[in-house]
């Protein structure tokens, strides 16, 4: 049975928008052919955006929010008020989710920023990105892995009916990290490239921690050039991509993952309001064409196939966010026969 899901984010800038996102996700995806997930509404502020939400699960390092962005401060005792607010907001969001999903049984997905996206967006205590310091990179990745283990166990406690908890690690910056394309603080230079073995090792710490806590680790990126082979090798059990941005090599890795019994989430609906919305029939036909191109039989891999928007829906209108999930749900049902 193919499923429909969201990447993570939704439009809005206040608590009412988050409550509406939860109702949308539960109403549209907590049914047959759906994979519900924890919504994110980054418009509520830095603590709700991808970096702040990722740091909210980190328990061994202190951080605070500066005009230039999030910065490490040392131990948790040095954390600023904004870090505490980010952690509190995550707990409140989970409280809301817990209330709305008390009777839910089945698979569920949560999302978190990955170690390389955090390293590319968080500053060291003395300035510039964590990416510039090998020791800081290692420390942040290991702290994320430690915190994620606790986070997964907390979500499992809150959602006892969830039989399969998927943890999507968001790595939109991974391709830029490997290509030496992340700007330095001055904006005039670029950080040195991170070599694939180090990139794989840090990602593996996080993915292994998720698995050890009883979660199923997936990796998502809608950025072109993300090394899907490296991601699979680091221990991802699922790959989530923007299908339109996938290269020929990406198609091969995605097909290999499906053949190996792993999951693939294909971004097949625009993340922003389109001039002309696709029909559910055209979405279904596009997925079938892709399966034919990579030589896979829907009957054999359909139950491991998930349909999503091409990226997060934070920049969309509320009307399009709702319509996008409706289209995906209908298309997943069509694929499932």
C-alpha positions as CSV (number, residue, x, y, z in Angstrom):
1,X,0.0,0.0,0.0
2,X,1.6,3.3,-1.1
3,X,1.2,6.2,1.3
4,X,1.0,10.0,1.2
5,X,2.9,12.2,3.7
6,X,4.4,15.7,4.2
7,X,8.0,16.7,4.3
8,X,7.5,18.6,7.6
9,X,6.8,22.3,7.4
10,X,3.5,24.2,7.0
11,X,2.6,27.9,6.6
12,X,1.7,30.3,9.4
13,X,3.4,32.3,12.1
14,X,1.5,31.6,15.4
15,X,0.1,28.9,17.6
16,X,-3.2,28.9,15.8
17,X,-1.3,28.0,12.6
18,X,0.4,25.1,14.3
19,X,-2.9,23.8,15.7
20,X,-4.4,24.0,12.2
21,X,-1.4,22.1,10.7
22,X,-1.9,19.3,13.3
23,X,-5.6,19.1,12.4
24,X,-4.7,19.0,8.7
25,X,-2.1,16.3,9.1
26,X,-4.3,14.1,11.4
27,X,-7.4,14.6,9.3
28,X,-5.8,14.0,5.9
29,X,-3.0,11.5,6.7
30,X,-4.1,9.5,9.7
31,X,-6.1,7.1,7.5
32,X,-5.6,4.5,4.9
33,X,-2.8,5.4,2.5
34,X,-1.5,8.1,4.8
35,X,1.7,8.5,6.9
36,X,1.0,11.3,9.5
37,X,3.8,13.3,10.9
38,X,4.7,16.0,13.4
39,X,4.1,19.3,11.7
40,X,6.6,22.2,11.8
41,X,5.6,25.9,11.5
42,X,8.9,27.7,11.2
43,X,7.2,31.1,10.7
44,X,6.7,31.2,14.5
45,X,10.3,32.2,15.0
46,X,13.9,30.9,15.2
47,X,13.1,28.3,17.8
48,X,10.5,26.7,15.4
49,X,12.7,26.8,12.3
50,X,14.9,23.9,11.2
51,X,18.1,24.8,13.1
52,X,16.3,25.8,16.3
53,X,14.1,22.7,16.2
54,X,17.2,20.6,15.7
55,X,19.0,22.2,18.6
56,X,16.0,21.7,20.8
57,X,16.7,18.0,21.0
58,X,20.4,18.6,21.8
59,X,20.9,18.2,25.6
60,X,24.6,18.1,26.1
61,X,25.6,21.5,24.6
62,X,24.5,25.0,25.4
63,X,23.4,27.4,22.7
64,X,22.0,30.9,22.4
65,X,20.6,33.0,19.7
66,X,22.6,36.0,18.4
67,X,21.8,38.5,15.7
68,X,23.8,36.3,13.3
69,X,22.0,33.1,14.3
70,X,22.4,30.2,16.7
71,X,25.8,29.9,18.5
72,X,27.3,27.3,20.8
73,X,28.0,28.4,24.3
74,X,29.5,25.3,25.9
75,X,27.5,23.2,28.5
76,X,23.8,23.3,29.0
77,X,24.2,25.6,31.9
78,X,25.3,28.3,29.4
79,X,22.2,28.0,27.3
80,X,20.3,31.2,26.6
81,X,16.6,31.9,27.0
82,X,16.0,31.3,23.3
83,X,17.3,27.7,23.6
84,X,15.1,27.1,26.5
85,X,12.1,28.5,24.6
86,X,12.9,26.2,21.6
87,X,12.9,23.2,23.9
88,X,9.7,24.4,25.6
89,X,8.0,24.9,22.2
90,X,8.9,21.4,21.0
91,X,7.4,20.0,24.2
92,X,4.2,22.0,23.7
93,X,4.0,20.9,20.1
94,X,4.3,17.3,21.2
95,X,1.6,17.8,23.9
96,X,-0.7,19.1,21.2
97,X,0.1,16.2,18.9
98,X,-0.4,13.7,21.8
99,X,-3.9,15.0,22.4
100,X,-4.9,14.8,18.8
101,X,-3.5,11.3,18.1
102,X,-4.6,9.3,21.2
103,X,-6.5,6.7,19.2
104,X,-4.0,6.5,16.3
105,X,-2.4,3.2,15.4
106,X,0.2,2.6,12.7
107,X,3.2,4.4,11.3
108,X,4.2,7.9,12.2
109,X,7.0,10.3,11.3
110,X,8.9,13.0,13.0
111,X,11.7,15.2,11.6
112,X,15.0,16.8,12.8
113,X,17.9,18.7,11.3
114,X,20.9,16.5,10.6
115,X,24.4,17.0,11.9
116,X,25.8,18.6,8.7
117,X,22.9,21.1,8.3
118,X,23.5,22.1,11.9
119,X,27.2,22.4,11.4
120,X,26.6,24.6,8.5
121,X,24.2,26.9,10.3
122,X,25.4,27.1,13.9
123,X,28.3,29.2,15.0
124,X,31.2,28.4,17.3
125,X,31.6,30.4,20.5
126,X,34.3,32.5,19.0
127,X,32.6,33.0,15.6
128,X,32.2,31.4,12.2
129,X,30.4,28.1,11.6
130,X,30.9,24.9,13.5
131,X,31.8,23.5,10.1
132,X,35.2,25.2,10.4
133,X,36.3,23.2,13.4
134,X,36.7,19.4,13.3
135,X,36.4,19.0,17.1
136,X,33.3,21.2,17.2
137,X,31.8,19.2,14.3
138,X,32.3,16.0,16.1
139,X,31.0,17.3,19.4
140,X,27.8,18.7,17.8
141,X,27.1,15.5,15.9
142,X,27.5,13.3,19.0
143,X,25.4,15.6,21.1
144,X,22.7,15.5,18.5
145,X,22.9,11.7,18.4
146,X,22.6,11.5,22.2
147,X,19.7,13.9,22.4
148,X,17.9,12.2,19.6
149,X,17.9,8.9,21.5
150,X,16.1,10.6,24.3
151,X,13.7,12.4,21.9
152,X,12.7,9.2,20.1
153,X,12.0,7.5,23.5
154,X,9.9,10.4,24.6
155,X,7.8,10.4,21.4
156,X,7.3,6.6,21.7
157,X,6.0,7.2,25.2
158,X,3.7,9.9,24.1
159,X,2.4,7.9,21.1
160,X,2.0,4.3,22.4
161,X,-0.2,3.3,19.5
162,X,2.6,4.0,17.0
163,X,3.9,0.7,15.7
164,X,6.6,2.2,13.5
165,X,8.2,5.5,14.3
166,X,10.1,7.0,11.4
167,X,12.7,9.7,12.2
168,X,13.4,11.8,9.1
169,X,16.8,13.5,9.3
170,X,16.8,16.7,7.2
171,X,20.1,17.4,5.5
172,X,19.4,20.2,3.0
173,X,23.0,21.5,3.5
174,X,24.8,18.2,3.0
175,X,25.4,18.8,-0.7
176,X,26.9,22.3,-0.1
177,X,29.0,21.0,2.7
178,X,30.6,18.3,0.5
179,X,31.0,20.8,-2.4
180,X,32.8,23.5,-0.3
181,X,29.9,25.8,-1.0
182,X,29.0,27.0,2.5
183,X,30.0,30.7,2.9
184,X,32.2,31.8,5.8
185,X,31.1,34.5,8.2
186,X,32.6,37.2,6.2
187,X,30.7,36.1,3.1
188,X,33.9,36.4,1.0
189,X,35.1,32.8,1.3
190,X,33.8,29.3,1.5
191,X,34.4,26.6,4.1
192,X,36.7,23.8,3.1
193,X,35.0,20.7,1.8
194,X,34.2,17.9,4.2
195,X,35.5,14.6,2.9
196,X,32.9,11.8,2.4
197,X,34.3,9.4,5.1
198,X,33.8,12.1,7.8
199,X,30.4,13.1,6.5
200,X,29.3,9.5,6.5
201,X,30.7,8.9,10.0
202,X,28.8,11.8,11.7
203,X,25.6,11.0,9.9
204,X,26.0,7.3,11.0
205,X,26.2,8.3,14.6
206,X,22.8,10.0,14.4
207,X,21.1,7.3,12.3
208,X,22.5,4.6,14.6
209,X,21.2,6.4,17.7
210,X,17.7,6.6,16.1
211,X,17.7,2.9,15.4
212,X,19.0,2.0,18.8
213,X,16.1,3.9,20.4
214,X,13.6,2.0,18.3
215,X,13.1,4.5,15.4
216,X,13.5,3.9,11.7
217,X,16.0,6.4,10.3
218,X,15.3,8.2,7.0
219,X,17.2,11.1,5.4
220,X,15.5,13.9,3.5
221,X,17.0,16.5,1.2
222,X,15.3,18.4,-1.6
223,X,18.7,19.9,-2.7
224,X,20.2,18.7,-5.9
225,X,23.5,16.9,-5.6
226,X,22.8,15.2,-2.3
227,X,24.9,12.0,-2.3
228,X,22.2,9.4,-1.8
229,X,24.8,6.6,-2.0
230,X,26.7,8.0,1.0
231,X,23.4,8.5,2.8
232,X,22.4,4.9,2.3
233,X,25.8,3.7,3.3
234,X,25.6,5.7,6.6
235,X,22.6,3.7,7.6
236,X,19.4,5.4,6.2
237,X,16.5,3.0,5.9
238,X,14.6,5.5,3.8
239,X,15.4,8.2,1.3
240,X,13.2,11.3,0.7
241,X,13.9,13.5,-2.3
242,X,12.5,16.0,-4.7
243,X,11.9,13.8,-7.8
244,X,12.3,16.7,-10.2
245,X,15.8,17.4,-8.8
246,X,17.0,13.8,-8.9
247,X,19.9,12.9,-11.3
248,X,20.4,9.7,-13.2
249,X,22.6,8.4,-10.5
250,X,20.0,9.3,-7.9
251,X,17.4,7.3,-9.8
252,X,19.7,4.3,-9.6
253,X,20.2,4.6,-5.8
254,X,16.5,5.1,-5.2
255,X,15.7,2.0,-7.2
256,X,18.4,0.0,-5.3
257,X,16.9,1.1,-2.0
258,X,13.4,-0.1,-3.0
259,X,14.7,-3.4,-4.3
260,X,16.6,-3.9,-1.0
261,X,13.3,-3.5,1.0
262,X,13.9,0.1,2.1
263,X,11.5,3.0,1.7
264,X,11.6,5.9,-0.8
265,X,9.6,9.1,-0.5
266,X,9.2,10.9,-3.8
267,X,8.5,14.6,-3.9
268,X,5.9,14.8,-6.7
269,X,3.7,17.9,-5.8
270,X,4.9,21.5,-5.9
271,X,5.9,22.9,-2.5
272,X,4.7,26.4,-3.5
273,X,1.4,27.4,-5.0
274,X,1.6,26.5,-8.7
275,X,0.1,28.6,-11.5
276,X,-1.8,25.4,-12.5
277,X,-2.3,22.6,-10.0
278,X,-1.6,19.1,-11.2
279,X,-4.4,16.5,-11.1
280,X,-4.2,13.4,-9.0
281,X,-4.3,11.4,-12.2
282,X,-1.2,13.2,-13.6
283,X,0.7,12.6,-10.3
284,X,-0.2,8.9,-10.4
285,X,0.9,8.6,-14.0
286,X,4.2,10.4,-13.3
287,X,5.0,7.9,-10.5
288,X,4.1,5.0,-12.8
289,X,6.4,6.4,-15.5
290,X,9.2,6.7,-13.0
291,X,8.8,3.1,-11.8
292,X,8.8,2.0,-15.5
293,X,12.0,4.0,-16.2
294,X,13.9,2.4,-13.3
295,X,12.6,-1.1,-14.1
296,X,10.5,-1.6,-11.0
297,X,7.1,-3.3,-10.6
298,X,4.5,-1.3,-8.5
299,X,3.1,-4.6,-7.1
300,X,6.5,-5.4,-5.7
301,X,7.6,-2.1,-4.3
302,X,4.4,-0.1,-3.8
303,X,4.1,-0.7,-0.1
304,X,7.5,1.0,0.4
305,X,6.7,4.0,-1.7
306,X,5.6,7.3,-0.2
307,X,4.4,10.4,-2.0
308,X,5.2,13.9,-0.6
309,X,5.5,17.5,-1.7
310,X,8.7,18.4,-3.4
311,X,9.9,20.1,-0.2
312,X,8.4,21.7,2.9
313,X,5.2,23.7,2.6
314,X,6.1,26.6,4.8
315,X,6.2,29.0,1.8
316,X,2.8,27.9,0.5
317,X,-0.7,29.3,1.2
318,X,-2.8,27.4,3.6
319,X,-5.2,26.5,0.8
320,X,-2.4,25.0,-1.3
321,X,-1.0,23.0,1.7
322,X,-4.4,21.4,2.2
323,X,-4.9,20.8,-1.5
324,X,-1.4,19.3,-1.9
325,X,-2.0,16.7,0.8
326,X,-5.4,15.9,-0.7
327,X,-3.8,15.3,-4.1
328,X,-1.1,13.1,-2.6
329,X,-3.6,11.1,-0.6
330,X,-5.8,10.4,-3.6
331,X,-2.8,9.5,-5.8
332,X,-1.4,7.1,-3.1
333,X,-4.8,5.4,-2.9
334,X,-4.9,5.1,-6.7
335,X,-1.4,3.5,-6.7
336,X,-2.6,1.1,-4.1
337,X,-5.5,-0.1,-6.3
